[in-house]
Amino acid sequence: METMKECNLLTIQKNVRQFWSEQNIYQKAKQRLAGKEKYYFIDGPPYTSGQVHLGTAWNKSLKDMLLRIKRMQGFDVWDRAGYDMHGLPIEHATEKELGIQGAKEIREFGVDAFIDACKDYATKNMLKMNDVFRDLGLWLDFENAYQTLSKTYMDGEWWFIKTAFEKGRLYEGLRTTMWDPKDATAVAKHESEYKSVEDTAIFVKFPVKDNEFLLVWTTTPWTIPFNLAVMVNPDLDYHRVQVDEEQWWIAADLYESVLQRLVRSGKILETVKGTELEGLSYTHPFAKDMGFDALAQDHKALHTVLLSKEYVDTSAGSGLVHCAPGCGPEDFEVGYRNGLPAFNTVDVHGVFQESGQFSGLRAKKDDALFIQKIEDAGCLVHQHAYVHDYPHAERSKEAVIFRTTKQWFIKVDDSKDQLIRENNKIKWLPQAGYNAFNSWLENLRDNSISKQRFWGTPLPIWRNVDDPEDILVIGSAKELESLVGKTLDDLHISTVDALEISQDGKTYKRVPDVLDVWVDAGTALWNALRLSVDDPIQYVPVEFIVEGKDQIRGWFNLLHICGNVAFGEKAFKRCYMHGYINDSSGRKMSKSLQNYITPAEVTEQYGVDTFRMYVIGGTNPGLDLNYNFDDVSLRQRNLLVLWNIHKFVLDMEGEFSVDLSRLDVEEEYVFSKLHSLIDAVNQKVEEYKLDDIPRLIETFFLDVSRTYIQLIREKAASGSFEQKQTVFSTLVTVLDTVLRLLAPITPFVTEQMYANLKTLDCSFFQEESVHFESWPSVDASRLNLDLERSFAVSQEVITAGLSARDKAKRGVRWPCQAVILDVESKDDILVSLVSQQLNVKEVRFESIPVSYEVKPNYRALGKAFGKETADVLTSLQDDSFKGCVVDALNAGEESFSVDSFEFSKEMFDLEVLPKEGSTVVLFDQGKIELDTSSTPALEAEGFARELTRRIQQLRKDEGLEKSDSIVVEIVLGDLPEAVLDHKEPLMRTCGVREFLVVEEISFPSVISETVKGKSFSLGMKKEE
């Protein structure tokens, strides 16, 4: 692979992609591991919309990272990509492309041609998305991606339906289900989303006798025509209340609040338990319109009071609940128990049919008209605005209605306990995922599996044309082919609807429905894990899945149900659940808000590796990620730090081998940190805490740059051969490990650095690709936690010392005579590091007496003490009083009392009074005092360091290599001659072969500057 000197992430991506493609690196990675221990993974299928959302790119990056790690750990990873390709969005998009709309026009266009168009549309989008995912560096098997539209995949769905049938879990039933009137199809629970809406709620009175009424309340006025009963809670008390000339039945607990809302007064006539109202009959105001006389002959409980503990409470309304079994699942249950039908006459678009004065009205949309008709009938008592959560179809975004239809179901509500037991065996990240999923399972209902659409997997049920109860459930394409005597290339309705099955003198035709796409999604449990339908049980449960938190009611749920129905156990062992990507303000990304960001917008500016580094480590599991360009830019800069470390090694002069026999304390430290890193990362991998891994690696290589590189610059530049070899050996060992750890996160830049480092003559970097390397393991003999702690303390001291320099306005290139430390730790490592990195001649350990100034926070004091504030300020003038405040603040007390005053720490700021010739800084470990006084010798050394920096800048400006020697001319000007005492180290550091003091610069490359009032000039030329 071509080596590169500069870190241009976009150019690197292009270079690495070309290398992977030409050398078949991904394919080789898989071949190397064939036959090893298997690791089964399912890719949750994105929908083939053609667009890849930033959140999808995040999701795929997490997956790719984990799978790359598993390959490096030696597993034969099942990494087949997958796509969700059926369903309404593609059906609608295809209609739009063809310029047609609705079932009638689809049939006129031709069902066969329409199915082909849907297939083409979905496949075209899949190929576009493949390219985007490959651009993100994903090593998934896109060539054999599982596609829900394929014959093989649909075959696996049919196997599931027949398995459910054989286990007695498939049934056809008349059910009240959520219905999308816009798309004219049933809506499963997991396909709905609740939105807060404002509806008109009404109180309606149903006549019992004379002037006696049952007072009911509903938020769905359109369902009143379908009312078949009134529900009361048997355990509640109910009042019969005189209100003007009428008597109303109201729950006792709601009596006062209802009358107050209605601005009425009343008198309680009697109180009974709900049980005593059971069977009380009433008259429906629209009986003639709805044809209830015919229903009454077969349903004795019609228009009577029924009992229900589950669905009647006193949280709202009147405590009497309107019951329309054809308009709600809870009403259906109560009606079913009491022999009432699921009566509902609305059509697939929510329009009332054969309903007298209501015919032609639209369910929910015409609520105002329904209310008017209820009022005209003399039954409306009151109407008011009511805000509540109401389900909307996830696809069309329209409010659903409830409609009675015949659908096919998979029975699961009797398996709740089993599903929950299996969930207890799944390891969730975060724990909140487990809690949310358990809550979902506790409220699980039977899932409908049928849809009245065109584009989907056909329901594999053939019905006897003469006997509707006689059905054949087909479990595979092979079974169907044997029954019809022909080979099938496809299983969509365009193929199978023409096939009749003749058996035992009977003729069977297919039920004209398609499977709900949840069956597509759930059967990925085995369909994604094999390229044939043979023996799916071997793949269950799957090792690991990762998807967003919206999949609690979606894919997680569907996999779990299918796994339980088919195999009687959990579908997956581990689940990592991430949140959503929002904009930097936490708002959902939306084109209408103009805050929508595509993956390409990020990667074309910052590079794929930067994006992956950012999103993988961006936030904890389950939490949303608020996309922030500043944080992305920081990840990019930090990757450049690692690049510069590898460049530092490549630029080292000399031929070195790897020899770790002579390690100084700084090398011992960096190796201990390295193996602590390996240990920490491996623990995170074991726990699947994927988001923690980038931060750990990044923190380590930044520390190598800021600590180790700073400590060894001198010996790397001008040390002995042995010292340089130790630095070389340490850094190549560190880079070997860091590149292996980081490769799964940033696959491009690590591959490029690995290729660059292959040019070194050493025992590392011998594989064709960094991704062929093995995953690092810990060498416990390298760990020295005491040493790491010493360095950590030293870094805190150094940070405080740099702060003292900053306060004194004395740059770190200018040496100081001494630093005094008032700290507990007094080891030699601390002395060595502090003297070197703070550029001081002497480090002393002494007690540092400090004087403090207490600064009052006048606003906080005024708010707490009011008129007494002046007394507090006067007391602060007293040394004893002030000393008590200082002691309390130094002790870190949140609140404290002095004399009769109660204070909090926010009421004061504590400042250290400056000392003559020094600066004092307080920090967690203690105090540090920097001697800022100067001497001629210190000044000369400082100027020498400034000269060094400027010569290095001249070299850089001229584009010189590190190996190039130079000649330097200097006009000392105002500089002290003592600067020349430091000529030797300057020449070693800057690669100067000859250093000449002259009266006038003769070289073309020249600078003239003034530093601290001292003017001088420098000239440079490359030695020929």
Summary of the structure (lengths in Angstrom):
residues: 1024
radius of gyration: 38.9
end to end distance: 33.2
largest distance: 123.1
contacts: 3324
relative contact order: 0.08
helix: 45%
strand: 23%
